[in-house]
């Protein structure tokens, strides 16, 4: 698959998980910090992809 498909799949899965967590009320106190682990996982995936190619 192309890189765009992996990116879209990651975004969709993250959105579903976060939607479920927000609707259950688990993330009320930490709502402002949600983006930090998502960005970390995304950039970690980018690094792994670059190392896998070479």
C-alpha positions in Angstrom: 0.0 0.0 0.0 1.1 3.5 -0.5 2.1 5.8 2.3 -1.1 7.9 2.1 -3.2 4.8 2.8 -1.2 4.1 6.0 -1.6 7.7 7.0 -5.3 7.7 6.5 -5.7 4.4 8.3 -3.8 5.8 11.3 -5.9 8.9 11.4 -9.2 7.0 11.1 -8.2 4.5 13.9 -7.0 7.4 16.1 -10.2 9.3 15.5 -12.4 6.3 16.4 -10.4 5.6 19.6 -10.5 9.2 20.7 -14.2 9.6 19.9 -15.0 6.5 22.1 -12.8 7.8 24.9 -14.3 11.3 24.9 -17.8 10.0 24.8 -17.2 7.7 27.7 -15.9 10.6 29.8 -12.4 9.2 30.4 -10.5 12.1 28.9 -12.3 15.0 30.4 -9.3 16.3 32.4 -6.7 15.5 29.8 -8.5 16.8 26.6 -5.8 19.4 26.0 -3.1 16.8 25.8 -4.6 14.4 23.4 -2.5 15.6 20.4 0.8 14.8 22.0 0.7 11.0 21.9 -0.9 11.1 18.5 1.9 13.2 17.0 4.5 11.0 18.7 3.0 7.9 17.2 2.7 9.5 13.8 6.4 10.7 13.7 7.6 7.4 15.1 5.9 5.7 12.2 7.5 8.1 9.8 11.0 7.2 11.2 10.3 3.5 11.0 9.1 3.8 7.4 12.3 5.7 6.4 14.5 3.1 8.1 12.6 0.2 6.5 13.2 1.6 3.0 16.9 1.9 3.3 
